[in-house]
Amino acid sequence: YSTRPGTAALRLGTDPPEPVRLERLQRLLAHQAGIQEVRNRRWIGRETEVLVEAPSKMDPAKWSGRTPEYRVVNFNGSTEPGRLERVMVTGSSTFSLKGELSGGFA
């Protein structure tokens, strides 16, 4: 929360100490990462449209792009930035999907 004028936080009084705030933030981030990991796993086995952006930051031998839902997909295949490709999602992590190029769009 933030103690800005007009917010409920302003009525709560003084801010918790820094270590308490950091511990709460870490718990929140861990909880969100778990939620995102579960949600990304639901994409495995689906074919999706991906707008190719650039080589993957994690592995320049792969490509990175985004689905219409703005999810990051890293995938193998021969393509180039700006192309719209079909990608089969084969795996996932907390922050991205993994896939294989399955064909382009006309």
Summary of the structure (lengths in Angstrom):
residues: 106
radius of gyration: 19.4
end to end distance: 47.6
largest distance: 59.3
contacts: 263
relative contact order: 0.16
helix: 26%
strand: 33%
